[in-house]
Amino acid sequence: MKFRSAGLYVFFIVVSFCVNASAEYVFKKDGAIIKGSILRDDPSYLLVKSDKGGTERISRSDIMRILYTDLYMGKVYVRMTSGEVVEGYQVDEDRDNYVFRKVITSPEEFTLSRKKVMFIARTNPTDLVSETSIEKIVIRWSPPFKPAKLYRVYMRENRKGETFKVIGETDDTEYTLKKLGKSASFEVYVTGIGDTGEESLPSEKIITNTRPVSPEDLVMTEKKSGDGKSVTLTMNWKPVKDAASRVKSYAIYRLDDKERKKLGTVTGNEYIIKDFPADGKNWFAVVSVNDMGTESADVKAVYDAGYRIYARASGAYLVPNGDLGVIADSGYGGLVDLSMGGKFFSAGIETGYLKFSGADDEIESMALVPILALADYRMPLIFTLAVRPLIKAGTAYVMTEYIKHDADDPSQTDVMKKNGFDPMASAGLYLDFGLLYGISICGGAEYSVIFQESGRMSFLSYTMGVSAVF
């Protein structure tokens, strides 16, 4: 019997502790609402420990109701089935009705039938998210059912002793926090300001961090196995030396449309992947990681075992020499080419428009449209710099305007045109510098020859342009 009594006593203590540990809302008849935990439930009074600190003894005669569930204390909009929108603060509900107040601290209340309520929407912003960079954070949120006149943004540094401060207001659902410093941590929330100037309850609070600086000059090299079925991929990059970023390591990821898979973490500036299948197009990323675990923006590299399409466009400055230099001055033009191939070798076609001004009294101008087959070979040098020799051969549609004098009166002249196709060949050397994957700037020089019945016409072209890989 003693053991049973002791067991019941322990059970009573445990149950009492569990009940008292939860939060309750005590509504007083004067309109006040006390949120806290009930420490003592006496027939004549309640002893409540308030969330704001301290305890309060409340007489039973002063109590309107007690709620033992969480309560949203912000203003809400109630959309009725009639189309009417009612504003208020929900303070209670039962199976048939909702109970609201117009003023949260006033005891005056009204009820709305559940059957006539279409939905209830809160007035505070929701779905707060952030997008971060090195020294900037962009936050976005969803507006309430009735958009606020203004939104107020609060922020504090995420460390002990810091308090929230208002850092700005906006009528948009997006706000940019600038000049924050690298690898810093902040806590942010947003409130809505209504037409009357009343401020809503806050949105959810989020912790968001600015990023460290990314590594630079990521280069991937490959070495095929003896059977050509696999490769060893080696990634190298420049380590981050920026002290404010506090970079401690680097993480390597493999990327595809559906998944971002972490391959490993290193403290150095090299990562090796062995026995990787030598097929398809495969994306990788390297990020720097600071002492909080925050990652930088991706620096990407690609291993592409398949064929690629190269497209180039460039401007050319033309310098005639030999026989062409006698009849033509320097000129200009543009070239475009499209080729297909692997990482190093490609072949394709080129065309464009090149024009020389006349140097001889008998020649007005000379222009040509080359139609050439080309082949090139790309040889990497350092980082994203490569040298690319090429050869071209085909034909050119040559258009010459010359002056013809009248046989009877040489002072009378006409401008005549002579057009036709002539064989053409070129050879040159280019430098390609990759800006980001798929885009490069390219520049170089070519020596070209046009084979005409009257002899060879040669010229040098100095070009500068841009190249894209697909």
C-alpha positions as CSV (number, residue, x, y, z in Angstrom):
1,M,0.0,0.0,0.0
2,K,2.9,2.4,0.8
3,F,4.5,1.6,-2.5
4,R,1.2,2.2,-4.4
5,S,0.8,5.6,-2.6
6,A,4.3,6.6,-3.4
7,G,3.8,5.6,-7.0
8,L,0.6,7.7,-7.3
9,Y,2.4,10.6,-5.7
10,V,5.2,10.4,-8.2
11,F,2.7,10.1,-11.1
12,F,0.9,13.2,-9.8
13,I,4.1,15.2,-9.7
14,V,5.1,14.1,-13.2
15,V,1.7,15.0,-14.6
16,S,1.6,18.3,-12.8
17,F,5.0,19.2,-14.2
18,C,4.0,18.3,-17.7
19,V,0.9,20.4,-17.6
20,N,2.5,23.4,-15.9
21,A,5.4,23.3,-18.4
22,S,3.2,24.2,-21.3
23,A,2.2,27.8,-22.2
24,E,-1.3,29.1,-21.4
25,Y,-3.2,32.3,-22.3
26,V,-5.2,33.8,-19.4
27,F,-7.8,36.4,-20.6
28,K,-8.9,38.9,-18.0
29,K,-12.2,40.6,-17.9
30,D,-10.5,44.0,-18.3
31,G,-9.2,42.9,-21.7
32,A,-5.6,42.0,-20.7
33,I,-4.1,38.8,-21.9
34,I,-1.4,37.1,-19.8
35,K,0.8,34.6,-21.7
36,G,2.8,32.2,-19.5
37,S,2.7,29.1,-17.4
38,I,0.2,28.4,-14.6
39,L,2.2,27.6,-11.4
40,R,-0.8,27.2,-9.1
41,D,-4.4,26.5,-9.9
42,D,-6.3,27.4,-6.7
43,P,-10.2,27.5,-6.5
44,S,-10.0,31.2,-5.8
45,Y,-7.0,32.3,-7.9
46,L,-4.3,31.4,-10.5
47,L,-0.6,32.0,-10.0
48,V,0.9,32.6,-13.4
49,K,4.5,33.0,-14.4
50,S,4.4,35.5,-17.3
51,D,6.6,35.1,-20.4
52,K,7.6,38.7,-19.8
53,G,9.1,37.8,-16.5
54,G,7.7,37.7,-13.0
55,T,4.6,36.1,-11.5
56,E,1.1,37.4,-11.3
57,R,-1.7,36.3,-9.0
58,I,-5.1,36.5,-10.8
59,S,-8.4,36.2,-9.0
60,R,-10.9,33.8,-10.4
61,S,-13.5,36.5,-10.6
62,D,-11.2,38.5,-12.9
63,I,-10.8,35.7,-15.5
64,M,-12.8,35.6,-18.7
65,R,-11.2,32.4,-20.2
66,I,-8.1,30.3,-20.2
67,L,-6.6,28.8,-23.4
68,Y,-4.2,25.9,-23.3
69,T,-3.2,26.1,-27.0
70,D,-0.8,28.4,-29.0
71,L,-2.5,31.6,-30.1
72,Y,-1.6,33.9,-33.0
73,M,-1.9,37.3,-31.5
74,G,-1.6,39.3,-34.7
75,K,-4.4,40.9,-36.7
76,V,-6.2,38.7,-39.2
77,Y,-8.4,39.2,-42.2
78,V,-11.6,37.1,-42.4
79,R,-13.0,36.5,-45.8
80,M,-16.7,35.8,-45.5
81,T,-18.7,33.7,-48.0
82,S,-20.6,37.0,-48.8
83,G,-17.4,38.6,-50.1
84,E,-17.0,40.8,-47.1
85,V,-13.6,41.1,-45.4
86,V,-13.6,41.5,-41.6
87,E,-10.5,42.6,-39.6
88,G,-9.9,41.6,-36.1
89,Y,-7.9,39.5,-33.6
90,Q,-9.0,35.9,-33.1
91,V,-9.2,35.0,-29.4
92,D,-11.1,31.7,-29.3
93,E,-13.1,29.2,-31.3
94,D,-15.4,26.3,-30.9
95,R,-17.2,23.8,-33.1
96,D,-19.6,26.4,-34.5
97,N,-18.1,29.8,-34.1
98,Y,-14.9,31.9,-34.2
99,V,-14.5,34.6,-31.5
100,F,-12.8,37.9,-32.4
101,R,-11.9,41.3,-30.9
102,K,-11.6,44.5,-32.8
103,V,-9.0,45.8,-30.3
104,I,-6.8,43.1,-28.8
105,T,-6.7,44.7,-25.4
106,S,-10.4,45.3,-25.2
107,P,-12.8,42.8,-23.6
108,E,-15.4,43.6,-26.3
109,E,-15.8,40.5,-28.6
110,F,-17.9,39.3,-31.5
111,T,-18.5,35.9,-33.1
112,L,-18.6,34.7,-36.7
113,S,-20.2,31.5,-37.7
114,R,-17.8,28.9,-39.1
115,K,-20.3,28.2,-41.9
116,K,-20.0,31.8,-43.2
117,V,-16.2,32.0,-43.0
118,M,-14.4,31.2,-46.3
119,F,-10.8,31.6,-44.9
120,I,-8.7,33.5,-42.3
121,A,-5.5,35.2,-43.4
122,R,-2.8,36.7,-41.2
123,T,-1.5,40.3,-41.6
124,N,2.2,39.6,-41.1
125,P,4.7,38.8,-43.9
126,T,5.6,35.1,-44.4
127,D,7.9,32.8,-46.3
128,L,11.0,34.9,-45.6
129,V,14.0,33.7,-47.6
130,S,17.4,35.1,-48.4
131,E,19.9,35.1,-51.3
132,T,23.4,35.8,-50.3
133,S,26.7,37.0,-51.9
134,I,30.0,38.2,-50.6
135,E,28.9,41.5,-49.0
136,K,25.2,41.6,-49.8
137,I,22.0,39.8,-48.8
138,V,18.7,40.0,-50.7
139,I,15.7,39.0,-48.6
140,R,12.3,38.2,-50.1
141,W,8.9,37.4,-48.5
142,S,5.3,36.8,-49.3
143,P,2.8,39.6,-48.6
144,P,-0.2,39.0,-46.4
145,F,-3.8,38.7,-47.8
146,K,-4.1,42.4,-47.7
147,P,-0.6,43.8,-48.7
148,A,0.9,46.2,-46.2
149,K,1.5,49.8,-47.1
150,L,5.1,49.4,-46.0
151,Y,7.4,46.6,-44.8
152,R,9.9,47.3,-42.0
153,V,13.1,45.2,-41.9
154,Y,14.9,44.4,-38.7
155,M,18.4,42.9,-38.4
156,R,21.0,42.1,-35.8
157,E,24.4,40.5,-35.9
158,N,24.1,36.9,-34.9
159,R,26.1,37.0,-31.7
160,K,25.4,37.3,-28.0
161,G,24.3,40.7,-26.8
162,E,23.2,42.1,-30.1
163,T,19.7,43.6,-30.4
164,F,17.5,44.0,-33.4
165,K,17.5,47.4,-35.2
166,V,15.3,48.8,-37.9
167,I,17.5,49.0,-41.0
168,G,15.0,50.1,-43.6
169,E,11.5,50.2,-45.0
170,T,10.1,49.4,-48.4
171,D,6.8,49.1,-50.3
172,D,8.2,46.1,-52.2
173,T,8.4,42.4,-51.0
174,E,12.2,42.4,-51.5
175,Y,15.0,44.3,-49.7
176,T,18.8,44.4,-50.2
177,L,21.1,44.6,-47.3
178,K,24.4,46.0,-48.5
179,K,28.0,46.5,-47.3
180,L,27.7,43.8,-44.7
181,G,31.3,42.4,-44.8
182,K,32.4,38.9,-45.8
183,S,31.7,35.8,-43.9
184,A,29.3,37.6,-41.5
185,S,26.2,36.2,-39.8
186,F,22.9,38.0,-39.3
187,E,19.4,37.4,-38.0
188,V,16.6,39.1,-39.9
189,Y,12.8,39.5,-39.8
190,V,10.1,41.7,-41.4
191,T,6.9,43.3,-40.2
192,G,4.1,44.9,-42.2
193,I,2.8,48.5,-41.6
194,G,-0.9,49.0,-42.4
195,D,-2.7,52.1,-43.6
196,T,-3.3,53.2,-40.1
197,G,0.4,52.9,-39.1
198,E,-0.2,49.7,-37.1
199,E,2.7,47.3,-37.2
200,S,2.0,43.6,-37.6
201,L,3.6,40.8,-35.8
202,P,7.0,39.7,-37.2
203,S,7.6,37.2,-39.9
204,E,9.6,34.2,-39.1
205,K,13.2,35.0,-38.1
206,I,15.9,33.6,-40.3
207,I,19.7,33.4,-39.9
208,T,21.6,34.3,-43.0
209,N,25.3,34.6,-43.7
210,T,27.3,36.5,-46.3
211,R,29.7,34.3,-48.3
212,P,33.5,34.0,-48.4
213,V,35.4,34.8,-51.6
214,S,35.4,32.1,-54.2
215,P,38.6,30.4,-55.3
216,E,39.9,31.6,-58.7
217,D,41.4,30.2,-61.9
218,L,40.0,26.7,-61.7
219,V,41.6,24.4,-64.2
220,M,40.8,20.8,-64.9
221,T,43.2,18.5,-66.6
222,E,42.6,14.9,-67.7
223,K,44.6,11.8,-68.3
224,K,43.1,8.8,-70.1
225,S,43.6,5.3,-69.0
226,G,45.3,2.7,-71.3
227,D,42.0,1.4,-72.6
228,G,40.5,4.9,-73.0
229,K,37.4,3.9,-70.9
230,S,38.2,6.1,-67.9
231,V,40.2,9.2,-67.0
232,T,41.9,10.7,-64.0
233,L,40.6,14.3,-63.5
234,T,42.8,16.8,-61.6
235,M,41.4,20.1,-60.5
236,N,43.7,23.0,-59.4
237,W,42.7,26.5,-58.3
238,K,44.2,29.5,-56.7
239,P,43.6,29.5,-52.9
240,V,41.7,32.3,-51.3
241,K,44.1,34.7,-49.5
242,D,41.4,37.2,-48.4
243,A,41.7,37.3,-44.5
244,A,38.1,38.6,-44.0
245,S,36.7,35.5,-45.7
246,R,38.3,33.2,-43.1
247,V,38.5,30.3,-45.5
248,K,39.4,27.0,-43.9
249,S,38.8,24.4,-46.6
250,Y,37.4,23.8,-50.1
251,A,34.5,21.5,-51.0
252,I,34.2,19.8,-54.4
253,Y,30.8,18.9,-55.9
254,R,29.6,17.1,-59.0
255,L,26.6,18.8,-60.6
256,D,23.7,17.5,-62.7
257,D,20.2,18.6,-63.4
258,K,18.7,16.8,-60.4
259,E,21.5,16.5,-57.8
260,R,24.4,18.3,-56.2
261,K,26.7,15.6,-54.9
262,K,29.5,16.4,-52.6
263,L,32.7,14.5,-53.6
264,G,35.0,15.6,-50.9
265,T,36.7,18.4,-48.9
266,V,40.4,19.5,-49.0
267,T,42.4,22.1,-47.3
268,G,44.8,22.5,-50.2
269,N,44.2,23.7,-53.8
270,E,44.1,20.3,-55.6
271,Y,41.5,17.5,-55.9
272,I,42.0,14.3,-58.0
273,I,39.2,12.1,-59.2
274,K,40.4,8.7,-60.4
275,D,38.8,6.1,-62.7
276,F,36.1,8.5,-63.9
277,P,34.1,7.2,-66.9
278,A,35.3,8.8,-70.1
279,D,31.9,9.6,-71.6
280,G,29.3,12.4,-71.6
281,K,29.4,15.9,-70.4
282,N,30.0,16.3,-66.6
283,W,30.0,19.4,-64.5
284,F,31.9,20.0,-61.3
285,A,32.1,22.9,-58.8
286,V,34.7,24.0,-56.2
287,V,33.6,26.3,-53.3
288,S,35.6,27.8,-50.5
289,V,34.2,27.1,-47.0
290,N,34.7,29.5,-44.0
291,D,34.9,28.7,-40.3
292,M,31.1,28.9,-40.0
293,G,30.6,26.3,-42.7
294,T,29.3,28.9,-45.2
295,E,30.2,28.2,-48.8
296,S,31.2,30.6,-51.5
297,A,29.6,30.9,-54.9
298,D,30.4,28.0,-57.3
299,V,33.5,28.0,-59.5
300,K,32.6,25.5,-62.3
301,A,34.6,23.2,-64.5
302,V,33.4,20.7,-67.1
303,Y,34.8,17.4,-68.4
304,D,33.3,16.8,-71.8
305,A,34.1,13.6,-73.5
306,G,31.8,14.1,-76.4
307,Y,31.8,16.4,-79.4
308,R,31.5,20.1,-79.1
309,I,30.2,22.9,-81.4
310,Y,32.4,26.0,-81.6
311,A,31.1,29.3,-82.9
312,R,33.4,32.3,-83.4
313,A,33.0,35.8,-84.7
314,S,35.8,38.3,-85.2
315,G,36.8,41.5,-86.7
316,A,39.9,41.7,-89.0
317,Y,42.4,44.3,-90.0
318,L,43.9,43.5,-93.4
319,V,47.4,44.3,-94.7
320,P,48.0,43.4,-98.4
321,N,51.5,42.4,-99.5
322,G,53.2,41.2,-102.7
323,D,51.2,41.9,-105.9
324,L,48.1,42.7,-103.9
325,G,50.0,45.4,-102.1
326,V,50.6,47.2,-105.4
327,I,46.9,47.6,-106.2
328,A,45.3,47.7,-102.8
329,D,45.7,49.5,-99.5
330,S,44.9,48.1,-96.0
331,G,41.3,47.1,-95.3
332,Y,38.9,45.6,-92.8
333,G,36.3,42.9,-92.5
334,G,34.5,40.4,-90.4
335,L,34.6,36.6,-90.2
336,V,32.4,33.9,-88.7
337,D,33.1,30.3,-88.4
338,L,31.3,27.2,-87.1
339,S,33.1,24.0,-86.3
340,M,32.7,20.7,-84.5
341,G,35.2,18.5,-82.7
342,G,36.6,17.4,-79.4
343,K,38.4,19.2,-76.6
344,F,41.5,19.8,-78.7
345,F,40.8,19.3,-82.4
346,S,37.9,20.7,-84.5
347,A,36.9,21.2,-88.1
348,G,34.3,23.3,-89.8
349,I,33.6,26.1,-92.2
350,E,34.3,29.9,-92.3
351,T,32.9,32.8,-94.2
352,G,32.8,36.6,-93.9
353,Y,33.3,39.8,-95.8
354,L,36.8,41.4,-96.4
355,K,37.3,44.7,-98.2
356,F,40.4,46.6,-99.4
357,S,40.5,50.1,-100.7
358,G,42.3,50.7,-104.0
359,A,45.9,51.9,-104.0
360,D,46.3,52.0,-107.8
361,D,44.7,54.7,-109.9
362,E,43.0,52.0,-112.0
363,I,41.5,50.1,-109.0
364,E,38.6,51.5,-107.0
365,S,38.2,48.7,-104.4
366,M,38.5,45.0,-104.0
367,A,36.3,42.8,-101.7
368,L,36.0,39.1,-101.2
369,V,33.7,36.6,-99.5
370,P,35.7,33.6,-98.4
371,I,34.1,30.1,-98.2
372,L,36.7,27.9,-96.5
373,A,37.0,24.6,-94.7
374,L,39.1,24.9,-91.6
375,A,40.9,22.7,-89.1
376,D,42.5,23.7,-85.8
377,Y,44.2,22.2,-82.8
378,R,43.9,23.7,-79.3
379,M,46.9,23.4,-77.1
380,P,46.5,24.5,-73.4
381,L,49.2,26.7,-72.0
382,I,48.4,27.9,-68.5
383,F,45.1,28.4,-66.6
384,T,42.5,29.2,-69.3
385,L,45.1,30.4,-71.9
386,A,45.6,28.2,-75.0
387,V,47.4,28.5,-78.4
388,R,45.5,27.4,-81.5
389,P,47.1,26.9,-84.9
390,L,44.8,26.5,-87.9
391,I,44.7,26.0,-91.6
392,K,42.0,26.8,-94.1
393,A,41.3,26.0,-97.8
394,G,38.5,26.6,-100.2
395,T,37.4,29.4,-102.5
396,A,36.7,33.1,-102.4
397,Y,34.2,35.1,-104.3
398,V,36.3,38.1,-105.4
399,M,34.7,41.4,-106.4
400,T,36.9,44.0,-108.0
401,E,35.9,47.5,-109.1
402,Y,38.3,49.1,-111.6
403,I,38.3,52.1,-113.9
404,K,38.1,51.7,-117.7
405,H,39.1,54.5,-120.0
406,D,37.3,55.2,-123.2
407,A,39.4,54.1,-126.2
408,D,38.7,57.3,-128.2
409,D,38.7,59.7,-125.2
410,P,40.9,58.5,-122.3
411,S,39.5,61.3,-120.1
412,Q,36.1,59.5,-120.2
413,T,36.0,56.7,-117.6
414,D,33.6,54.1,-116.3
415,V,33.7,52.0,-113.2
416,M,33.6,48.4,-114.2
417,K,33.1,45.3,-112.1
418,K,34.8,42.0,-112.3
419,N,33.5,39.2,-110.1
420,G,34.4,35.5,-109.8
421,F,35.5,32.6,-107.7
422,D,39.2,31.9,-107.0
423,P,40.9,29.3,-104.9
424,M,42.1,30.5,-101.5
425,A,44.1,29.1,-98.6
426,S,45.1,30.5,-95.2
427,A,47.2,29.5,-92.2
428,G,47.4,31.2,-88.8
429,L,48.0,31.2,-85.1
430,Y,45.6,32.3,-82.4
431,L,45.5,32.7,-78.6
432,D,42.3,31.8,-76.8
433,F,41.6,33.1,-73.3
434,G,38.6,31.6,-71.4
435,L,36.6,34.2,-69.5
436,L,34.1,31.6,-68.2
437,Y,33.1,28.2,-69.3
438,G,31.9,28.3,-72.9
439,I,33.0,31.9,-73.6
440,S,36.5,32.9,-74.7
441,I,38.2,35.9,-76.3
442,C,40.5,35.0,-79.2
443,G,43.0,37.0,-81.2
444,G,45.7,36.1,-83.7
445,A,47.2,36.5,-87.2
446,E,46.7,34.7,-90.5
447,Y,48.5,34.6,-93.8
448,S,46.2,34.2,-96.8
449,V,46.7,33.6,-100.5
450,I,44.2,34.0,-103.4
451,F,45.2,32.1,-106.5
452,Q,44.2,34.1,-109.6
453,E,45.0,33.6,-113.3
454,S,47.1,36.7,-113.2
455,G,49.1,35.5,-110.2
456,R,48.9,35.1,-106.4
457,M,47.3,37.8,-104.2
458,S,48.4,37.6,-100.6
459,F,47.6,39.5,-97.4
460,L,48.0,39.4,-93.6
461,S,45.0,39.6,-91.3
462,Y,45.1,40.5,-87.6
463,T,41.9,39.5,-85.9
464,M,40.2,39.8,-82.5
465,G,36.9,38.2,-81.5
466,V,34.9,36.0,-79.3
467,S,34.3,32.3,-79.2
468,A,31.5,30.2,-77.7
469,V,31.3,26.5,-77.1
470,F,28.0,24.6,-77.1
